[in-house]
């Protein structure tokens, strides 16, 4: 096995040396940093085939001719120790961990093969070990004739009832004549005493090749990680930007997309990233606001995100412009005790009656009753996104006149926001309302989710005051607030943590690849 050490300043240069020495199919054994840069241990692809050839045990020395049935000492089996010791001496030259691993496996398999050959030779050369019902002596393994031919001759001799003449190269063995027919056929008797062939280590070879392929995959993955870290080291500004985006709460999938398209000649990477995020964040700034557009809206969302308060803010903003007579309020929240009383309290302040619908038929009747209103707001019950009742609620508000608005808690975790968008079918909603942004330490996870799902932000709620805490924020204002970061130092990633995040295997990058237009 020809293992060679290559040293270069970078892993790319080391791989070029390996390719020049062993070709495109070279086998990489290990990589590690050293004083000169990177050290790579590799070997030629022919060495793997040589390992497989070496793994099959060499045939042992032929045993002596079998003695006659009347007596004679049995020859001793070839000892396994000299051959194993020779292999140990040959393989002990290397100190690499991979070679130690291969040497141990080869020695174990060779010892097992030699022990099996020794047991087979001992069973064949000892007539006393044969059963009493055996009609003839064992066929010596030293014969040059095939086993099938010798078995046929023995069967013919048994049928004739006379002493068999030993074939060339074998000692004569007496055969019992005129013996009653055995209960077992003669061919079966002869086959029982034929020497068993050593078991082919095909399963172990396949396992070893599988381990080599797995090791190759790990090495390729490691080289990919080294290439990414080397790229980051060549561009310190890009590395700092990547760490800042992670600290702001953006997902690694979105950051990979941005890092892959970062221009090398950009004077200010922070300004470039902010511009990309602003272009991809939909806020509907050019269109009219919800309270100006009018229509029938059902505010949906998980538990405790502020749907009732947001409904009251929208109702107050609309009533201040167009009057309470043009507004209708409906509540579907029959799960919480006194939930409809909260909206009724807001309705009394605004001067609007609040109606309650318990099923789909009652809701349709109320929509017909309020068809003359310019704007109708429907407050729904807060249900977890994974609850089975969520689908029932969505079907209840699936009327052709109703447009759904998803209320999202901006202070929630990024994975939770992602799950809410999927569970409430955000792609079928008119847009989202970001609530509790005053409680959110990081606004990055919420903006990351709406950017990847291409959902417009219709408004934001940053407090409990009605209607003062209802705003329409621009994409520039939202991105600027998200890039400010914040949070505790205990949750900030250092340089090693960033490398760990970006070198981990990614299950699927499809959602991030097509979500941001750079």
ZASENU-398035 format. One record per residue (C-alpha): chain; x, z, y; residue number from 0. Coordinates in steps of 0.001 Angstrom, whole numbers, plus 524288, in hexadecimal, padded with zeros to 5 digits. Example, Ala and Ser with C-alpha at 12.3 -4.5 7.8 and 13.67 -1.06 7.14 Angstrom:
NODE mol  east    up north seq
NODE   A 8300C 81E78 7EE6C   0
NODE   A 83566 81BE4 7FBDC   1
This chain:
NODE mol  east    up north seq
NODE   A 80000 80000 80000   0
NODE   A 80657 7FB2C 80CA4   1
NODE   A 80274 80439 817D3   2
NODE   A 80855 8017D 82518   3
NODE   A 8083E 8094C 831C2   4
NODE   A 8057B 80298 83EC1   5
NODE   A 80794 80915 84BF8   6
NODE   A 802EB 803A8 85904   7
NODE   A 7FE8C 80861 8663E   8
NODE   A 7F048 8053B 863D2   9
NODE   A 7E7D3 8037C 857D0  10
NODE   A 7E58E 7F54A 85B5D  11
NODE   A 7F42D 7F250 85AF4  12
NODE   A 7F56E 7F99E 84E19  13
NODE   A 7EA8C 7F182 8480F  14
NODE   A 7F14D 7E515 84C93  15
NODE   A 7FDA2 7E972 84561  16
NODE   A 7F5BF 7EC89 83922  17
NODE   A 7EF32 7DF2D 839A1  18
NODE   A 7FC5E 7D85A 83B1E  19
NODE   A 8022C 7DFEC 82FB5  20
NODE   A 7F714 7DFC9 825BF  21
NODE   A 7ED32 7D5EC 82ACC  22
NODE   A 7DED9 7D722 82E5A  23
NODE   A 7DB49 7DE70 821BA  24
NODE   A 7E4D8 7E999 82399  25
NODE   A 7E05E 7F727 81F29  26
NODE   A 7E192 801B7 829A6  27
NODE   A 7E488 80EF9 82398  28
NODE   A 7E567 81812 82F60  29
NODE   A 7E74B 818A9 83DFF  30
NODE   A 7EC3F 823D4 8462B  31
NODE   A 7F26F 825D7 85382  32
NODE   A 80105 827C0 85487  33
NODE   A 80B5B 828CD 85F06  34
NODE   A 80CE7 81A16 85FF4  35
NODE   A 7FE27 817EF 860E1  36
NODE   A 7F657 814FE 85497  37
NODE   A 7FB2E 81502 84689  38
NODE   A 7F42A 80C69 83C7C  39
NODE   A 7F6B0 80CA6 82DCD  40
NODE   A 7F283 80036 826D1  41
NODE   A 7F4C8 7F8E9 81A4B  42
NODE   A 7F2F3 7EB17 81552  43
NODE   A 7E5E8 7E759 80F0B  44
NODE   A 7ED11 7E42F 8025C  45
NODE   A 7F03C 7F29B 800FD  46
NODE   A 7E1F3 7F5BC 7FE68  47
NODE   A 7E1BD 7EC0C 7F311  48
NODE   A 7EE57 7F203 7EE1E  49
NODE   A 7E813 7FF61 7EE65  50
NODE   A 7DC94 7FA7E 7E65C  51
NODE   A 7E5D8 7F423 7DC7E  52
NODE   A 7EDF4 80079 7DBB0  53
NODE   A 7E1C0 808AE 7D986  54
NODE   A 7DF9D 80284 7CBEA  55
NODE   A 7E831 809B8 7C1F5  56
NODE   A 7F2FA 80212 7BB6F  57
NODE   A 7F198 800AC 7ACBC  58
NODE   A 7F8A1 80B32 7A53E  59
NODE   A 80342 80838 79B77  60
NODE   A 7FE4B 80398 78E5C  61
NODE   A 7FD63 80E1A 78427  62
NODE   A 80454 80D50 77737  63
NODE   A 7FDE6 806F4 76B90  64
NODE   A 7F3BF 80F38 764D2  65
NODE   A 7F84F 815C0 75837  66
NODE   A 7F1A8 81422 74B41  67
NODE   A 7E5EA 81CAA 747F8  68
NODE   A 7EDF4 823FD 73DE3  69
NODE   A 7F6C1 82AC0 747ED  70
NODE   A 8002A 8291C 75300  71
NODE   A 80222 82FD5 76002  72
NODE   A 7FA12 82B65 76B95  73
NODE   A 801EB 82617 7770D  74
NODE   A 80134 82E14 7835D  75
NODE   A 7FA3F 828F7 78F7E  76
NODE   A 8024E 82405 79AB8  77
NODE   A 803D4 82F61 7A427  78
NODE   A 7FD87 82D91 7B15C  79
NODE   A 80729 835EF 7B8E2  80
NODE   A 81264 82BE0 7BAA9  81
NODE   A 8092F 82156 7BFCF  82
NODE   A 80252 82AAD 7C905  83
NODE   A 80F4B 83038 7CDA0  84
NODE   A 81406 82265 7D050  85
NODE   A 807ED 81FAF 7D87A  86
NODE   A 809FA 82C77 7DFB2  87
NODE   A 817F9 828A3 7E2A6  88
NODE   A 813D6 81B25 7E7A2  89
NODE   A 80885 81FEC 7EFBC  90
NODE   A 80F30 82C0A 7F51B  91
NODE   A 8171B 82388 7FE66  92
NODE   A 80BFD 8234D 8085F  93
NODE   A 8075A 82E63 81100  94
NODE   A 7FB51 827C2 8167A  95
NODE   A 7EE5C 82E57 81403  96
NODE   A 7E84C 821A8 80F37  97
NODE   A 7F321 81F7B 8055C  98
NODE   A 7F1DF 82D85 800AB  99
NODE   A 7E373 82B48 7FEA4 100
NODE   A 7E5A9 81E99 7F701 101
NODE   A 7F0CB 82495 7EF0E 102
NODE   A 7E872 8300A 7EABA 103
NODE   A 7DD6E 82729 7E656 104
NODE   A 7E6B9 81DFE 7DF05 105
NODE   A 7ED6E 82933 7D7DF 106
NODE   A 7E0B3 82F50 7D381 107
NODE   A 7DB95 8227E 7CE54 108
NODE   A 7E858 81F52 7C740 109
NODE   A 7E8BA 82CBF 7C0E4 110
NODE   A 7DAB9 82B33 7BC2D 111
NODE   A 7DDA4 81DB2 7B698 112
NODE   A 7E9E7 82248 7AF6E 113
NODE   A 7E2BE 82DF6 7A9B9 114
NODE   A 7D7E4 8252A 7A4E4 115
NODE   A 7E1AC 81BE2 79E8F 116
NODE   A 7E89E 8274D 79807 117
NODE   A 7DBD2 82C98 79279 118
NODE   A 7D813 81F1D 78D67 119
NODE   A 7E540 81D31 786D5 120
NODE   A 7E48A 82AA7 7807E 121
NODE   A 7D6D0 82822 77B29 122
NODE   A 7DAD7 81B19 77562 123
NODE   A 7E789 81FB7 76EF1 124
NODE   A 7E1D3 82C2B 768A3 125
NODE   A 7D9FD 828A7 75C46 126
NODE   A 7D63E 836FB 75A44 127
NODE   A 7CDC4 8364D 76665 128
NODE   A 7C534 82BDF 76013 129
NODE   A 7B7D9 82FCA 75A77 130
NODE   A 7B69F 83127 74BAA 131
NODE   A 7AC46 82697 74B0B 132
NODE   A 7B580 81C66 7509F 133
NODE   A 7B67F 811AC 74663 134
NODE   A 7C3B4 80C74 74A98 135
NODE   A 7CF9F 810D4 751F8 136
NODE   A 7D075 80F41 76094 137
NODE   A 7D4E2 80231 76596 138
NODE   A 7E24D 803DE 76BE0 139
NODE   A 7E2EC 80025 77A16 140
NODE   A 7F060 7FA27 77897 141
NODE   A 7EAC2 7EE3C 771E1 142
NODE   A 7EBE8 7E181 77901 143
NODE   A 7DEB0 7DC78 773F5 144
NODE   A 7D232 7DE00 77BCC 145
NODE   A 7C98D 7E96C 77855 146
NODE   A 7BDF9 7E0B4 774ED 147
NODE   A 7C607 7D8F7 76AFE 148
NODE   A 7CB0F 7E55E 7647D 149
NODE   A 7BD56 7EAFA 763C9 150
NODE   A 7B888 7DE95 75D36 151
NODE   A 7C39A 7DF41 75330 152
NODE   A 7C083 7ED8A 75043 153
NODE   A 7B21C 7EA49 74E61 154
NODE   A 7B597 7DF43 74501 155
NODE   A 7BE8D 7E83F 73D4F 156
NODE   A 7B3E1 7F28E 73C79 157
NODE   A 7AA6B 7E869 73728 158
NODE   A 7B427 7E39C 72CEE 159
NODE   A 7B76F 7F1A1 728A7 160
NODE   A 7C5D9 7EFEA 7281A 161
NODE   A 7D1B2 7F4E3 72F4D 162
NODE   A 7D406 7EE35 73C12 163
NODE   A 7E099 7E772 73EE0 164
NODE   A 7E5A8 7EBCE 74BD7 165
NODE   A 7E71D 7E10C 755C9 166
NODE   A 7F430 7DD79 75B04 167
NODE   A 7FA4C 7E88B 7627F 168
NODE   A 7F1AB 7F32B 75C3E 169
NODE   A 7F3E4 7FCD1 75149 170
NODE   A 7EB78 7FB9C 7452D 171
NODE   A 7E004 80524 7446F 172
NODE   A 7D836 8080D 737FD 173
NODE   A 7C9B9 804F4 737C1 174
NODE   A 7C02F 80BB8 72EAB 175
NODE   A 7BAAD 801B1 72541 176
NODE   A 7AD1A 8019C 71F37 177
NODE   A 7A89A 80BF5 7289B 178
NODE   A 79A31 80CFE 72B53 179
NODE   A 79575 8060D 73777 180
NODE   A 79749 80ED4 7433B 181
NODE   A 78BB7 812CE 74B56 182
NODE   A 79238 80D57 75776 183
NODE   A 79627 7FEF2 757EC 184
NODE   A 7A472 7FC1E 7561D 185
NODE   A 7A5D9 7F5A2 76323 186
NODE   A 7A0FF 801D9 769B8 187
NODE   A 7AAC2 80A1D 761F0 188
NODE   A 7B60F 80172 76615 189
NODE   A 7B189 80124 77435 190
NODE   A 7B0FF 80FEA 7747B 191
NODE   A 7BF95 81088 77158 192
NODE   A 7C3A4 805B3 77A9A 193
NODE   A 7CBE0 80AEF 785DD 194
NODE   A 7C3E3 80CA4 7923A 195
NODE   A 7C867 804B8 79DD3 196
NODE   A 7CC5D 80C92 7A9C4 197
NODE   A 7C16F 80DC6 7B3B3 198
NODE   A 7C399 80479 7BEF5 199
NODE   A 7C496 80BB1 7CBD4 200
NODE   A 7BB7A 80212 7D287 201
NODE   A 7B332 80CBD 7D8BA 202
NODE   A 7BF25 81382 7DE5B 203
NODE   A 7C440 80684 7E395 204
NODE   A 7B761 803F0 7EA5C 205
NODE   A 7B761 811AA 7EFFF 206
NODE   A 7C536 80FF0 7F4EB 207
NODE   A 7C1F5 802DE 7FB48 208
NODE   A 7B60D 8090E 801A3 209
NODE   A 7BEA5 813D8 80719 210
NODE   A 7C825 809B3 80C54 211
NODE   A 7BD19 8025F 812FA 212
NODE   A 7B7F2 80F00 818CD 213
NODE   A 7C583 81258 81D99 214
NODE   A 7C6A4 804D7 823A2 215
NODE   A 7B9B4 806D1 82ABC 216
NODE   A 7BE24 813E9 8300D 217
NODE   A 7CAEA 80DF6 834A5 218
NODE   A 7C3C6 802D3 83B83 219
NODE   A 7BAB8 80C99 84219 220
NODE   A 7C659 814B6 84650 221
NODE   A 7CD27 808C9 84BED 222
NODE   A 7C0CA 805AC 8538A 223
NODE   A 7C0FE 8135C 85921 224
NODE   A 7CF60 811FC 85CA6 225
NODE   A 7CC97 8050D 8634E 226
NODE   A 7C1B2 80B2B 86B6C 227
NODE   A 7CA22 816C5 86F5B 228
NODE   A 7D559 80D9A 87295 229
NODE   A 7CC2A 805C8 87B38 230
NODE   A 7C7EB 81236 88224 231
NODE   A 7D601 81646 88430 232
NODE   A 7D92B 8092D 88A5E 233
NODE   A 7CDED 80B02 893FC 234
NODE   A 7CD63 81939 89882 235
NODE   A 7C294 81666 8A263 236
NODE   A 7B9B6 8114B 897A5 237
NODE   A 7BCA4 81D3A 88F44 238
NODE   A 7B910 82656 89A78 239
NODE   A 7AC86 81EC6 89CEE 240
NODE   A 7A8D0 81FAE 88E9C 241
NODE   A 7AADF 82E57 88E91 242
NODE   A 7A2DD 82FCF 89B06 243
NODE   A 79762 8282E 89554 244
NODE   A 7979D 830CE 8894C 245
NODE   A 797AC 83CEB 891CD 246
NODE   A 78BE6 83790 89936 247
NODE   A 78419 836CD 88C7A 248
NODE   A 78401 82824 889EC 249
NODE   A 783E3 8240A 87BAF 250
NODE   A 79069 81F15 87522 251
NODE   A 7893A 8129A 87155 252
NODE   A 78699 80F2B 87F92 253
NODE   A 79455 81316 883B7 254
NODE   A 79A59 80A48 8794E 255
NODE   A 7929A 7FEF8 87EDD 256
NODE   A 7976B 801D7 88C98 257
NODE   A 7A57C 80406 8883A 258
NODE   A 7A5B4 7F721 880DC 259
NODE   A 7A23D 7EF8E 88D41 260
NODE   A 7A9F7 7F741 8974A 261
NODE   A 7B145 7EDB7 8A032 262
NODE   A 7BFE7 7EFA6 8A107 263
NODE   A 7C0A7 7EBB9 8AF56 264
NODE   A 7B5FB 7F4E0 8B43C 265
NODE   A 7BA87 7FCC7 8BFF0 266
NODE   A 7B0D7 807DB 8BD8C 267
NODE   A 7ABC7 80977 8AFA7 268
NODE   A 7A241 81418 8B3A8 269
NODE   A 79BB8 80AFA 8BD58 270
NODE   A 79B5A 80021 8B319 271
NODE   A 794DA 808EF 8A8F5 272
NODE   A 78B22 80E0E 8B2F6 273
NODE   A 78784 80024 8B689 274
NODE   A 7856C 7FC53 8A84D 275
NODE   A 77CBC 8081F 8A5D1 276
NODE   A 774D3 8058B 8B21D 277
NODE   A 7725B 7F76A 8AE49 278
NODE   A 76D8A 7FB88 8A0D9 279
NODE   A 76514 806F8 8A55E 280
NODE   A 75722 80278 8A836 281
NODE   A 74FF0 80A58 8B295 282
NODE   A 745CD 800DB 8B7DF 283
NODE   A 74A51 802E5 8C5D9 284
NODE   A 74578 7F5A0 8CA18 285
NODE   A 737CC 7F78E 8C46C 286
NODE   A 72CFA 800A3 8C91A 287
NODE   A 72C5C 80EE8 8C524 288
NODE   A 722A7 813B1 8BB03 289
NODE   A 71A0A 81A30 8C532 290
NODE   A 719C3 80D8B 8CD01 291
NODE   A 717BB 8047B 8C17B 292
NODE   A 70C1B 80BAF 8BB9F 293
NODE   A 70683 80A1C 8ADEE 294
NODE   A 703FB 812AA 8A212 295
NODE   A 70FE6 81A61 89D7E 296
NODE   A 7116F 823BA 89208 297
NODE   A 71D17 82CC9 89334 298
NODE   A 722AC 82F95 885B6 299
NODE   A 72E76 8373F 88111 300
NODE   A 73340 84262 878B6 301
NODE   A 73043 850B7 87AA7 302
NODE   A 733BC 8571C 88794 303
NODE   A 73934 84B53 88ED7 304
NODE   A 73006 84D31 89A87 305
NODE   A 72540 84335 89852 306
NODE   A 71A78 84B51 89EC5 307
NODE   A 722D7 84E51 8AAB1 308
NODE   A 726E5 84012 8ABCB 309
NODE   A 7189B 83C01 8AAF1 310
NODE   A 71555 84558 8B604 311
NODE   A 7208E 84007 8BE51 312
NODE   A 71C25 831F9 8BC5C 313
NODE   A 70E05 835BF 8BF48 314
NODE   A 711C8 83CE5 8CBC6 315
NODE   A 71A55 831A4 8D06E 316
NODE   A 70F5F 827E0 8CDE9 317
NODE   A 704CC 8304E 8D42D 318
NODE   A 70D22 83218 8E05E 319
NODE   A 70D6F 82353 8E259 320
NODE   A 700AC 81E14 8DCFE 321
NODE   A 6F7BD 829E6 8DC77 322
NODE   A 6F2E3 83267 8D156 323
NODE   A 6E69B 82A1C 8CF98 324
NODE   A 6EE8E 81F07 8C9DD 325
NODE   A 6F52D 827BF 8BFAF 326
NODE   A 6F0C7 82BBB 8B20F 327
NODE   A 6F6F1 83651 8A98D 328
NODE   A 6F54B 83788 89AB1 329
NODE   A 6FBAF 84140 89188 330
NODE   A 6FD63 83FD2 882D0 331
NODE   A 704C1 84C96 88114 332
NODE   A 6FBBB 8544F 8781F 333
NODE   A 706BC 85A9B 8702E 334
NODE   A 70BCD 864C8 879C5 335
NODE   A 70362 87030 87DE5 336
NODE   A 6FF25 86E2A 88C02 337
NODE   A 7070C 8619E 88D72 338
NODE   A 6FBFB 85A41 89425 339
NODE   A 6FA7C 8659B 89DB9 340
NODE   A 707E2 862C5 8A378 341
NODE   A 70442 854C8 8A6E8 342
NODE   A 6F6E4 8593C 8ABC9 343
NODE   A 6FDA4 862A4 8B51D 344
NODE   A 70588 85752 8BAB3 345
NODE   A 6F91C 84F22 8BB3D 346
NODE   A 6F1F6 85962 8C33E 347
NODE   A 6FD3E 859AA 8CCE7 348
NODE   A 6FD12 84AD6 8CE28 349
NODE   A 6EE3E 84A02 8CDAC 350
NODE   A 6ECE7 84228 8C107 351
NODE   A 6E4C2 845A1 8B50C 352
NODE   A 6EC15 84638 8A80B 353
NODE   A 6E577 840DF 89BD0 354
NODE   A 6E8CE 84474 88DBD 355
NODE   A 6E8B9 83ADF 88249 356
NODE   A 6E9CD 83FCE 8744C 357
NODE   A 6E9E5 832CC 86D1A 358
NODE   A 6EB42 8242F 86EEA 359
NODE   A 6DCB5 821E6 87119 360
NODE   A 6DBE8 82C2A 87BE2 361
NODE   A 6E7E6 8265A 88268 362
NODE   A 6E1F8 818BA 8827E 363
NODE   A 6D574 81E23 88868 364
NODE   A 6DD22 824E2 8932D 365
NODE   A 6E4B9 81877 89605 366
NODE   A 6D7E8 8114E 897C7 367
NODE   A 6D31B 81C2A 8A0B8 368
NODE   A 6DF89 81BB0 8A8ED 369
NODE   A 6E0F0 80CEB 8A8F3 370
NODE   A 6DE82 80C73 8B79B 371
NODE   A 6EA0C 81544 8BA9D 372
NODE   A 6F687 80EF7 8BF6E 373
NODE   A 6FF11 8182B 8B78B 374
NODE   A 6FC38 82038 8AB5C 375
NODE   A 7063F 829BD 8A5F1 376
NODE   A 7053F 82ED5 897F2 377
NODE   A 70C70 83B4B 8944A 378
NODE   A 70F6C 83C17 885B1 379
NODE   A 71376 84719 87CB6 380
NODE   A 721B9 849F8 87A93 381
NODE   A 72542 846B4 86C76 382
NODE   A 732BF 84627 8664D 383
NODE   A 737AF 8386C 86420 384
NODE   A 738A5 83A88 85561 385
NODE   A 72B07 8406F 853FA 386
NODE   A 72110 83854 84C6C 387
NODE   A 71731 83A95 85755 388
NODE   A 71FC3 832B1 86082 389
NODE   A 71B2F 82604 85A50 390
NODE   A 70D06 82A73 85B63 391
NODE   A 70EE9 82D10 869E6 392
NODE   A 7152F 81FC7 86C11 393
NODE   A 709E8 81924 86518 394
NODE   A 7002E 820DE 86D61 395
NODE   A 70627 81BD3 87A25 396
NODE   A 70817 80DF3 8752A 397
NODE   A 6FC98 808F4 87D3F 398
NODE   A 6FF03 7FBB6 88390 399
NODE   A 6FD5E 80174 89144 400
NODE   A 7068B 80CED 88F0C 401
NODE   A 714F5 80BD4 89254 402
NODE   A 71DA3 81641 88C74 403
NODE   A 72810 81D23 89477 404
NODE   A 73210 82513 88CC0 405
NODE   A 73696 831D5 892E9 406
NODE   A 7447C 83558 88E8C 407
NODE   A 74B77 8422F 890AE 408
NODE   A 75847 83E79 89751 409
NODE   A 75E3D 84B8D 8935B 410
NODE   A 75CDB 848CD 884BD 411
NODE   A 767EE 8449D 87BCF 412
NODE   A 76AFA 8363A 87AAC 413
NODE   A 76721 8359F 86C51 414
NODE   A 75A3E 83C6A 86F5C 415
NODE   A 75713 832B9 87A32 416
NODE   A 75A4B 82792 870FE 417
NODE   A 75123 82D24 866B7 418
NODE   A 74632 82EC2 870BA 419
NODE   A 7477B 820A2 8753E 420
NODE   A 74659 81BEA 86743 421
NODE   A 73B81 8253C 86321 422
NODE   A 732CD 82219 86ED7 423
NODE   A 73567 81362 86E2C 424
NODE   A 73B81 812AC 87B91 425
NODE   A 73CD5 803E7 87A88 426
NODE   A 72DF3 80317 87B87 427
NODE   A 72D25 80BD1 887A5 428
NODE   A 72CEE 80779 895AF 429
NODE   A 738BD 80FF8 89880 430
NODE   A 73DF5 81DCF 89871 431
NODE   A 73D8C 82951 8A1B2 432
NODE   A 7498A 83211 8A1B6 433
NODE   A 74514 84010 8A35C 434
NODE   A 74CE6 84C86 8A5A1 435
NODE   A 758C2 845A8 8AB1B 436
NODE   A 75B09 85200 8B300 437
NODE   A 75D4C 85920 8A608 438
NODE   A 76615 84E96 8A02E 439
NODE   A 77487 8520F 8A040 440
NODE   A 777D1 843F4 89CAC 441
NODE   A 76F2D 83866 8A002 442
NODE   A 777B1 82F10 89828 443
NODE   A 77094 83081 88AFD 444
NODE   A 7634D 82D0C 890E5 445
NODE   A 76877 8214E 89873 446
NODE   A 77032 81CED 88C83 447
NODE   A 763C5 81CC4 88444 448
NODE   A 75B5A 8154E 88E07 449
NODE   A 7664C 80B74 8906B 450
NODE   A 767F9 80878 8820C 451
NODE   A 75932 80779 87FEB 452
NODE   A 75778 7FFA7 88CA0 453
NODE   A 74CA6 80870 891D8 454
NODE   A 74948 80932 8A050 455
NODE   A 749A3 81682 8A6F3 456
NODE   A 73CBB 81759 8AE5B 457
NODE   A 73F7D 82469 8B4C8 458
NODE   A 7466F 83167 8B3D3 459
NODE   A 741C9 83F73 8B4CF 460
NODE   A 74B50 849B4 8B970 461
NODE   A 7430D 855F7 8BAC6 462
NODE   A 735B2 85C6F 8B9B3 463
NODE   A 730AC 859DF 8C75F 464
NODE   A 724FE 850B4 8C85F 465
NODE   A 726AA 84651 8CD6C 466
NODE   A 73393 848CF 8D494 467
NODE   A 73BF2 84807 8C839 468
NODE   A 737C4 83A32 8C495 469
NODE   A 74167 82F59 8C857 470
NODE   A 74568 82172 8C5CC 471
NODE   A 75423 82105 8C4E1 472
NODE   A 75C51 814C4 8C553 473
NODE   A 765A3 810B8 8BA98 474
NODE   A 7711D 81377 8C386 475
NODE   A 76C85 82162 8C621 476
NODE   A 76A10 8242B 8B7A8 477
NODE   A 77739 81EA7 8B341 478
NODE   A 77E5F 825E2 8BE1D 479
NODE   A 77817 83298 8B9D8 480
NODE   A 77B40 82FF3 8AB7D 481
NODE   A 7899A 82CFF 8AE54 482
NODE   A 78B70 839DD 8B559 483
NODE   A 78C3A 8402F 8A7F7 484
NODE   A 78CAD 84EDF 8A7D2 485
NODE   A 78ABA 858AE 89D0B 486
NODE   A 792E8 86346 89719 487
NODE   A 7A153 86120 89449 488
NODE   A 79F08 86573 8863C 489
NODE   A 79790 858C4 8839E 490
NODE   A 7A161 84F92 889D2 491
NODE   A 7A98C 846E1 88119 492
NODE   A 7B836 846B3 8822B 493
NODE   A 7C0D1 83B0F 87F03 494
NODE   A 7C19C 83DA4 8706D 495
NODE   A 7B2E8 83F43 86F83 496
NODE   A 7B0CC 83228 87628 497
NODE   A 7B9AD 82B7E 86C48 498
NODE   A 7B252 83226 86142 499
NODE   A 7A530 82D69 8665E 500
NODE   A 7A954 81F5B 86856 501
NODE   A 7B0DA 81DCE 85BA3 502
NODE   A 7A5B3 822A0 8530D 503
NODE   A 79EAA 81804 84B2D 504
NODE   A 7921F 81323 85177 505
NODE   A 78632 810FF 848DB 506
NODE   A 77FA2 8070C 85189 507
NODE   A 78334 801D9 85EE1 508
NODE   A 7780B 7F80C 86008 509
NODE   A 7704A 8008B 86972 510
NODE   A 77BA5 801C4 872E5 511
NODE   A 780E9 7F3F1 871CD 512
NODE   A 774A2 7ED81 87711 513
NODE   A 77013 7F825 8804C 514
NODE   A 7796E 7F6CD 88BCE 515
NODE   A 77C69 7EA37 892F5 516
NODE   A 789FF 7EB5A 898BD 517
